[in-house]
Amino acid sequence: TMTTTTSTTTVAMRAAATRRAHVRAAAGKTTTTVATSIKNVAVETFDEHKATVSALALVAASVAMPEMAHASGGEFGLFEGRTAALLHPAGMGALYATTLYAGYLGLQWRRVRTVGDEIAELKATLPADEVAAAASEAGKKIAELTATRKELVAGKFKDKHANMGSLLLAMGVALSVEGGMNTYLRVGKLFPGPHLYAGLTITVLWAMAAALVPMMEKGNDKARSIHIALNCFNLALFTWQIPTGLEIVGKVFQFTSWP
């Protein structure tokens, strides 16, 4: 009997030990799982904060060192000063006067051709007799127009107009590009708006008007009319652009210093 009791007790003790081992193993697995989850959450949180800190660091660097984020910042020296900033408006003011003068020269050269056409039309109405023709109103008008045409031809308006047109095209395109570049050098960006859009349109109109010259020299009247229309629109747009340009000049004096 005592042997049976001892065996039963031993079996019970072994069963209890086995249960405790299973419990410890389960607890260990649970602990490992929880620890792994905590570790993963910590790593993810660290990565998120790391990304946030990196983004904030980049913003801080851009604010603290604008010369790295933009073109402006003093590294271009005189090109960011008031003198360089005023080169564009001063040059464009001169080109506006040149535009007016070139328009006058173009009209005078056109007058040379139209006077010749008028003379040809009047000659068709003259009587056959030379004495009567010279004494007629048409004859007198022809003499007057002939003298006018000689004066216009002597003025060499064609060559002068061509020279002013070439100057407008070359300097106009150069100053248009210079104006945008100077703004970028000074403030690190451009300012899309009426002045910029008008300037771009004016530059394109200069090129389009110049492109018609070969056809005009071949006697294409349609090309001449389009040339005149483009330049009239150009002049109107140039005039409309002046107030916005003066506003920018005011800002140049406000935000820049000599030289």
C-alpha positions as CSV (number, residue, x, y, z in Angstrom):
1,T,0.0,0.0,0.0
2,M,2.7,2.4,0.9
3,T,4.5,1.6,-2.4
4,T,1.3,2.4,-4.4
5,T,0.8,5.7,-2.5
6,T,4.4,6.7,-3.2
7,S,4.0,6.0,-7.0
8,T,0.9,8.0,-7.1
9,T,2.5,10.9,-5.4
10,T,5.5,10.7,-7.8
11,V,3.2,10.8,-10.8
12,A,1.3,13.8,-9.5
13,M,4.5,15.6,-8.8
14,R,5.8,14.9,-12.3
15,A,2.5,16.1,-13.8
16,A,2.6,19.3,-11.8
17,A,6.2,19.9,-12.8
18,T,5.3,19.4,-16.4
19,R,2.4,21.9,-16.2
20,R,4.7,24.5,-14.6
21,A,7.2,23.9,-17.4
22,H,4.5,24.5,-20.0
23,V,3.3,27.6,-18.2
24,R,6.9,29.0,-18.1
25,A,7.4,28.2,-21.8
26,A,4.1,29.9,-22.7
27,A,5.0,32.9,-20.6
28,G,8.4,33.1,-22.2
29,K,6.9,33.1,-25.7
30,T,4.4,35.8,-24.7
31,T,7.2,37.9,-23.3
32,T,9.3,37.4,-26.4
33,T,6.3,38.4,-28.6
34,V,5.6,41.5,-26.6
35,A,9.2,42.5,-26.6
36,T,9.4,42.1,-30.3
37,S,6.3,44.2,-30.9
38,I,7.6,46.9,-28.6
39,K,10.9,46.9,-30.5
40,N,9.2,47.1,-33.9
41,V,7.0,50.0,-32.7
42,A,10.0,51.8,-31.3
43,V,11.9,51.4,-34.6
44,E,9.0,52.6,-36.7
45,T,8.5,55.6,-34.3
46,F,12.2,56.4,-34.5
47,D,12.2,56.3,-38.3
48,E,9.1,58.6,-38.4
49,H,10.7,61.1,-36.1
50,K,14.0,60.7,-38.0
51,A,12.3,61.7,-41.2
52,T,10.5,64.6,-39.5
53,V,13.8,65.8,-38.0
54,S,15.5,65.5,-41.4
55,A,12.8,67.6,-43.1
56,L,13.0,70.2,-40.4
57,A,16.7,70.3,-40.7
58,L,16.5,70.9,-44.5
59,V,14.0,73.7,-44.0
60,A,16.2,75.3,-41.3
61,A,19.2,75.1,-43.6
62,S,17.3,76.7,-46.5
63,V,16.2,79.6,-44.2
64,A,19.6,80.0,-42.6
65,M,21.5,79.8,-45.9
66,P,19.3,81.3,-48.7
67,E,22.2,81.5,-51.1
68,M,22.1,77.7,-51.3
69,A,18.4,77.6,-52.1
70,H,18.2,80.5,-54.5
71,A,20.5,82.3,-56.9
72,S,20.5,85.5,-54.8
73,G,22.5,85.9,-51.6
74,G,25.4,88.2,-52.4
75,E,27.6,85.9,-54.4
76,F,27.1,87.8,-57.6
77,G,28.3,91.1,-56.2
78,L,27.6,94.1,-58.4
79,F,25.2,92.1,-60.5
80,E,22.8,92.2,-57.6
81,G,23.2,95.9,-56.9
82,R,21.2,98.9,-57.9
83,T,23.4,99.9,-60.9
84,A,22.8,96.5,-62.6
85,A,19.1,96.6,-61.7
86,L,18.7,100.0,-63.4
87,L,20.4,98.9,-66.6
88,H,17.2,97.2,-67.9
89,P,14.8,100.2,-67.4
90,A,17.3,102.7,-68.7
91,G,18.0,100.6,-71.8
92,M,14.3,100.0,-72.4
93,G,13.6,103.7,-72.1
94,A,16.1,104.3,-74.8
95,L,14.6,101.5,-76.9
96,Y,11.1,103.1,-76.5
97,A,12.5,106.3,-78.0
98,T,14.2,104.2,-80.7
99,T,10.9,102.5,-81.5
100,L,9.2,105.9,-82.1
101,Y,12.1,107.1,-84.3
102,A,12.1,103.8,-86.2
103,G,8.4,104.1,-86.8
104,Y,8.9,107.7,-88.1
105,L,11.6,106.5,-90.5
106,G,9.4,103.6,-91.7
107,L,6.5,105.9,-92.5
108,Q,8.8,108.2,-94.4
109,W,10.2,105.3,-96.5
110,R,6.7,104.1,-97.1
111,R,5.9,107.7,-98.2
112,V,8.6,107.4,-100.9
113,R,6.8,104.4,-102.4
114,T,3.3,105.8,-102.1
115,V,4.3,109.1,-103.7
116,G,5.7,107.2,-106.6
117,D,2.3,105.4,-107.0
118,E,0.5,108.7,-106.9
119,I,2.7,110.1,-109.6
120,A,2.1,107.1,-111.8
121,E,-1.7,107.4,-111.3
122,L,-1.6,111.2,-112.2
123,K,0.5,110.6,-115.3
124,A,-2.2,108.3,-116.6
125,T,-4.6,111.3,-116.6
126,L,-2.4,113.8,-118.4
127,P,-3.4,115.0,-121.9
128,A,-1.3,113.8,-124.8
129,D,0.0,117.3,-125.5
130,E,3.1,118.0,-123.4
131,V,2.5,121.8,-123.0
132,A,-1.1,121.2,-122.0
133,A,0.0,118.4,-119.6
134,A,2.5,120.7,-117.9
135,A,-0.1,123.4,-117.5
136,S,-2.8,121.1,-116.2
137,E,-3.6,120.6,-112.5
138,A,-2.4,117.0,-112.7
139,G,0.9,118.2,-114.3
140,K,1.5,120.7,-111.4
141,K,0.7,118.1,-108.8
142,I,3.1,115.7,-110.5
143,A,5.9,118.3,-110.3
144,E,5.2,118.9,-106.7
145,L,5.1,115.2,-105.8
146,T,8.3,114.6,-107.8
147,A,10.1,117.3,-105.7
148,T,8.8,115.8,-102.5
149,R,9.9,112.3,-103.6
150,K,13.4,113.6,-104.4
151,E,13.7,115.0,-100.9
152,L,12.5,111.8,-99.3
153,V,14.9,109.7,-101.3
154,A,17.8,112.1,-100.3
155,G,16.9,111.4,-96.7
156,K,17.9,107.8,-97.1
157,F,15.0,106.7,-94.9
158,K,15.1,103.1,-96.0
159,D,18.7,102.6,-94.8
160,K,18.0,104.5,-91.6
161,H,14.9,102.5,-90.9
162,A,16.7,99.2,-91.5
163,N,19.5,100.2,-89.1
164,M,17.1,101.2,-86.4
165,G,15.2,98.0,-86.9
166,S,18.3,95.9,-86.5
167,L,19.2,97.9,-83.4
168,L,15.8,97.3,-81.9
169,L,15.9,93.5,-82.5
170,A,19.5,93.0,-81.2
171,M,19.3,95.3,-78.1
172,G,15.7,94.5,-77.4
173,V,16.2,90.8,-77.2
174,A,19.4,91.3,-75.2
175,L,17.8,93.6,-72.7
176,S,14.7,91.4,-72.3
177,V,16.9,88.5,-71.3
178,E,19.1,90.7,-69.1
179,G,16.0,92.0,-67.3
180,G,14.8,88.5,-66.3
181,M,18.3,87.4,-65.4
182,N,18.9,90.4,-63.2
183,T,15.7,89.9,-61.3
184,Y,16.6,86.3,-60.7
185,L,20.1,87.2,-59.5
186,R,18.8,89.8,-57.1
187,V,15.8,87.9,-55.5
188,G,16.2,84.3,-56.6
189,K,13.0,84.1,-58.6
190,L,10.9,85.7,-61.3
191,F,7.5,87.4,-60.8
192,P,5.0,86.3,-63.5
193,G,2.7,89.2,-64.1
194,P,1.6,91.9,-66.6
195,H,5.1,93.4,-67.0
196,L,6.8,90.0,-67.7
197,Y,4.1,88.8,-70.0
198,A,4.1,92.1,-72.0
199,G,7.9,92.0,-72.2
200,L,7.9,88.5,-73.6
201,T,5.2,89.5,-76.2
202,I,7.1,92.6,-77.3
203,T,10.2,90.5,-77.8
204,V,8.3,88.0,-79.9
205,L,6.8,90.8,-82.0
206,W,10.2,92.3,-82.7
207,A,11.3,88.9,-84.1
208,M,8.1,88.4,-86.1
209,A,8.3,91.9,-87.7
210,A,12.0,91.4,-88.6
211,A,11.1,88.0,-90.2
212,L,8.9,89.7,-92.7
213,V,11.7,91.9,-94.2
214,P,12.8,89.4,-96.9
215,M,9.3,89.2,-98.3
216,M,8.9,93.0,-98.0
217,E,12.0,93.6,-100.1
218,K,10.5,91.4,-102.8
219,G,7.5,93.8,-103.0
220,N,5.0,91.8,-101.0
221,D,2.4,94.4,-99.9
222,K,0.7,92.0,-97.6
223,A,3.9,91.4,-95.7
224,R,4.4,95.2,-95.4
225,S,1.0,95.7,-94.0
226,I,1.5,92.9,-91.4
227,H,4.9,94.4,-90.6
228,I,3.3,97.7,-89.9
229,A,0.4,96.2,-87.9
230,L,2.8,94.1,-85.7
231,N,5.0,97.2,-84.9
232,C,1.9,99.3,-84.1
233,F,0.7,96.7,-81.7
234,N,4.2,96.5,-80.3
235,L,4.4,100.2,-79.7
236,A,0.9,100.2,-78.0
237,L,2.0,97.3,-75.7
238,F,5.3,99.0,-75.0
239,T,3.5,102.1,-73.9
240,W,1.1,100.2,-71.8
241,Q,4.0,98.5,-70.1
242,I,5.6,101.7,-68.9
243,P,3.6,102.1,-65.6
244,T,4.4,98.6,-64.4
245,G,8.0,99.2,-65.2
246,L,8.1,102.3,-63.2
247,E,6.6,100.4,-60.2
248,I,9.4,97.9,-60.5
249,V,12.0,100.8,-60.6
250,G,10.5,102.1,-57.3
251,K,11.0,98.7,-55.7
252,V,14.6,98.6,-57.0
253,F,15.3,101.8,-55.1
254,Q,13.5,100.5,-52.1
255,F,15.2,97.1,-51.8
256,T,18.7,97.6,-53.3
257,S,21.7,99.8,-52.6
258,W,24.5,101.3,-54.6
259,P,26.4,100.2,-56.5
